[in-house]
Amino acid sequence: MAEAIGIESLTLSNGDLRFSARAAGTGELVLLLHGFPDTERSFDAQLLALAAAGYRAVAVRMRGYELTSQPGDNDYHAVRMAEDVIGWIGQLNETRAHLVGHDWGSIIAQVAAALSASHFASLSMLAVPRMRPFTRLVSSDRRQAVRSLYGVFFQIPRISNWAIRIGHFAFLEWLWRRWSPGWDAPKSMLDELKATFAEPGVIHAALSYYRQNRDRRSPAGQVSAALLRQAIRVPTLGLYGANDGCIGADIFARSMPEQDFLAGLQLHCVPDAGHFFHLERPALVNSILVEFLNANRSG
């Protein structure tokens, strides 16, 4: 149905890696980066809305989420994925883009904006805030510490890899329901998600995001950490769900200090929605995104 009303399939690249993507519209480029556990298909409603608003919207399947984008050196540091993003802009014959990242996509988007602010007209951070203040709050907030235990579990390679696979990926479905309480994800969407994680190497790749994020020894780990600490120099939108079961709404808001956003910050809480608010309340989220992007059009 989506293809019939304007969504096309693309293949992007960075070096030897190949990335599947979905795109719609013409105009200024908007790149949409998905998180965990998710795929680029969850952005279909945003692609269509952004296309209708006069943008070229492209949602990309992130590094490791398919065989063709799994690097031989197993490098899933945030800086490498930020380099993927910047490479896609050039491949799409553009010099700048608006950047929208959900969950892990938000972290990668922050690193990309820090790595090369000149490539980005705006940054939209969905569901995951600034990491440094968030980490401090986790250590002092018991409820958030419990919400974040899954990330600790993912540091145990063999056991967590196995746990995701058992019961036909029941753990992934449990996360979606826990993180967006009160919302029933469509079966077709969950089936697509499970099919993605059933592909060779995807579980390892997706959990490597978490494991390599703690690396402070390698050069890539040190650079990634330093970039995450840098202030953001492009106009930024922070969007979060009022009922998010992954990162509490209060924690998100407190993890977005205004002094970190040198070109300005807007914060919006999406009512009656959880972690996957772009799927739960697409019309509202799309209107907020379009208004923000329109205010930050190039030229």
N, C-alpha and C positions, 0 to 999 in steps of 0.2 A: 504493500500500500504506500509506504513512504517513497519508494522509488518512482511510483506513478505520479507523484506530485512534486518531484524535483530534487530528490537526494541521489547523488551519483557516487560511485566507488572510485577511489584513487589509490595509487601506490606511491608513497614518498620514500626517500632514502636518506641515509647519512653514512658515507663510506660504503662498506659492504652490507650494511643492514637495510632491510626493506620493511616498511610499515604500512599496513592497511589503513585506509582513511575513508571517511564519508564526508561529502561536501554538498553545499547548496548555495545558490545565489551569486551575485556579482557585487563588487564594491570593495571597500576597505576590508582587509583580511582580519578575521577573528579565528584564532586557534583555540580549540577546546581540548583539555587534557583530562582524562579520566583517572580515577583512583582505584583503590582496592576495597573489596573485590568487585570488579566492574569491567566494562568494555566501553569503547567509543559509541556503541549503539544506544546507550542511555541518554545521549545528547540529541536524539532525533528531533524532539520537540523544540529544542533550542536552535538547531540548524534551520528549521523551517521558519521560525519566528525571526531569526536574524536575517535570513534571506529576504523575507518580506519587508524588513526594515532597511534594506539596501546594503547589506554586507555580504562578503564572501566568507561563509562560515565553514570551517574544516575541523572535524573531530578525528583524532588520530589514535590508533591502537598503540599503547605505549610499549617501550622497550621490554622485550622478553615475553610479551603476551601472545606471541606466535613464533614458530620456528625461525622464520626469516629475519626476526629482529633480536635473536638471542646471540650476544657477542661471544666469540671464541675465547676471549679472556675473562669472561664472567664478570664484567665490570658494570655494576648497577649503582654506582655512586651517583648522587644527585647532580653533580657537575657534568657527568657524561650525558645524562638525559637532558640537561639544560642545553648542552651543545647540539643534541638532536633537534631540539625545538628551534634554535637559531638557524640550523641547517635547513630545516623545512621552509623557513621564510624565504630564503634565497631560492630554493627549488621552486617555490610557487611564484617566482618572479616579482617578489616584493622586497622592500627594504625595512618595513615596519609592520607590526601587527598588534592587534588587541589580544590579550592573553587571558583565557578563562580556565581556571584549574579547580577541580573538585577533589577533595580528600588528598591522596598522594599527588594528584595533579596540581594542587595548590602549593605543595612544598616545592615541586619541580619548577613551577611558575615563578615562585619567589626567587629561587636560585638563578633562573634565567634572567629575570629582571635585574638582579644584582650583578650578574656576569656582564650584561651589555644593555644598559638602560636605553641606549639610543635605538635599539631594535623594537621598542614597545611604546605604543601610544597610551595604553592603559593596562591595568592588572586587576582581575577579579578573582578574589580568593573565596572559594566556596567550601564551607564545612570544616576546614582545618586552618588555624590561625598561625601567628608567628611562633616558631618552635621554642625559642629561648625563654620567653615569659611563660609559655604553656608548660614547659618542663618544670620550671620552678613551682608553678601552681599545683602540678600533679603531686609533688612531694609534700604539699601542705593541705591537700584537699582529699579526704578519705574517699568520698564518692567518686571523684574523678580517677583516683588511683585504682579503684576497682574496675571502672569502665576501661581503663587502659591496660589491664592485665593481659589481654590478648597479645599485645605487642611484646610483652616479656616472654610469653609462651612461644612466640615465633622465633625466639633466639635459640630454641632447642631444635636443631635441624631435622633429624630423622623422625622424631616423635611428632612435631608439628606438621611436617610434610605428610606423614601417614594420617594424622587426624583429619586433615582437610579432605583427603580422598575417600575415607570410609563412609559407608551409608550413602553412596552416590552424592558426595559433596554436601551432606546434610549440614556440616559446620558452616559453610558459606551461606546457606539459606537461613540458618539460625542467626548469623551476624546481621543479615539484612533485616530480619524481623526485630531483633534486639535494638538495632540502631535506628530503625524507623518504626517505633511501636504504634500500633493502631492502623498501619497501612499494609494492605495485602499486595505484595508485588505480583504482577501478572505471571502466570506459569510459563508463558512463552519467553519472558525475560529471564527468569531463573534457569530455564532450560538452555538458553543461549549462554548464560554465564557458566553453567556447569560444563557445557561442551567446550568452552574456551579453556577451562582449567583441566579438562581431560587431555588436552593436547600435550605432546611431549615437552618437558622442560618448563611449562608455564608455572606450576606450583613453585618450583625452585626459584625461578626468576622473580615472581611476585613477592616471595618471602625474603629474597635477597635485598629488596629495597629496605626492609626493616633491619636486617642484619648489617648491611654495609653502612647504614646511617649511623651506626655506633662506632664506626672505624675512625680512629684518630691517629693511626700509625702511618698509613700509606699517604703518599702525596695527594691522591684523589680524595681521600677521606678528609684530610686537613683542609684542602681547598673548598670542598663542599661545606664543611662546618663554618669556615670563615665567611663564605658567601651568604649563608643563612643568618649570620649575625649582622650583616650589613643593613643599613637603612635602605628603604625602598624609595627610589627617585622618580617614580612614575605615578600618576593618579591611580588611586586604589579603591576598590569596592570590596567590602567584607560582607558576605552573606552567610547566615547560619540559621538552623532550624530551632524553633522554640522547644521542641520535644526530642532533640537529638540524644540518642542513647549511647553515642560514641564519645562525643565531646560536648559536655553540658553547655547550654546557651550562655550561662553566666561566665563560665571558664573561657569560652571563645571571646566574648566581649572584653574580658579583663586581659586577654592575651594579645590585644591589638592596641598597644600604646601609641597615642597620636604622634609622639616624637620619632617613631620609627618610619613615618610616612612623610617624606619631605615635600612631596607634591600634592598632599592632601589625602584624606581618608573619609569615605562614607561607610557607615555600618547600617545594615538592615537585618532585622530578625524576621524570619518567615513564620507566621503563626500557624498553629495546627499542623506542623510538619516536623519530621525528624531529619536524619542524616542525608537521606536521598530526596531532599526537598525539591530539587529540580524535576524529579519524576512525580512527586506527590502533588505539587501545586505549580505545574508548568506555566500557566497563564500569568500568575503573579510574578514568578521568578523571571519570566521572559520580559515582562513589562519593566521590571527594575533594571535588568541587564541592558535593554535597549535604551532606556532613558540615560543610563550612565555612559554607555558607549557614544550616544549622540552628543553628549556634553563634552566628549573628549575626542571627537573626530579630528583627524589630521588636517592641518591647514585651516 
